[in-house]
């Protein structure tokens, strides 16, 4: 596809006087500059968060008031590891119920930390007649095949399919801290995965993952710092999206003459 110079020259556009053209272009350029500034700020905040994760989650940097060595533990000592299941798809009564049923697609659909909605649901009958397990609020939904290492925190009771090794944290473990810690261990999980059709990490290999852990109080403090940084990033990204939509609306109005500048 192409357009000739002659055809392009014949395109008709609404054209205001030159001073108004310049005023419109200046208004849109100001919004572009704001978007560029937000892009740079978001990139900077992401870099700062990445550095904070590397320092705080490894114990290289300690928050004020915390001392003492971290203890190396296996993941199986910190949380109960739960596999998922799928009700028979040819049994309608097992589906479209009140229980959320999570697949890896639900995990990778967006970049947020929490899972609030799932594409599909199952019924109580589907739960009873399958390998699915109802996980509590706060469970870590950890993908164990295909998108290994991706995870979210459940905000409501939820089940998963077989593509998960979900974690229900014990009393000594902050699920928020473990969320950030596991995100930094994705490559280790992939290296422990195996399979000919698709890679999958087994429950045994998930359980055997070792990580240095501080006290519960320090875990909670670290998770709070990182959560605050996440919230700041989310607010900036929401502002960026709002500004982008504002610019789109301005272009539709100003470039057609429907709205005139003073």
Secondary structure, DSSP 8 states (H G I E B T S, - for coil): ----HHHHHT-------HHHHHHHHHHHHHHHHHHHHHHHHHHHHHHHHHHHHHHHTTTSS--TT--S--EEEEHHHHEEEEE-----TT-GGGEEEEEEEE-HHHHHSS--SEE---SEEE-HHHHHTSS---B-TT-EEEB-BSSTT-EEEESS-EEE-TTBEEEEE-TT--HHHHHHHHHTTHHHHHHT-B-SSS-B--HHHHHT-EEEE--HHHHHHHHHHHHHHHHHHHHHHHHHHHHHHHHHHHHHHHTTTSS---
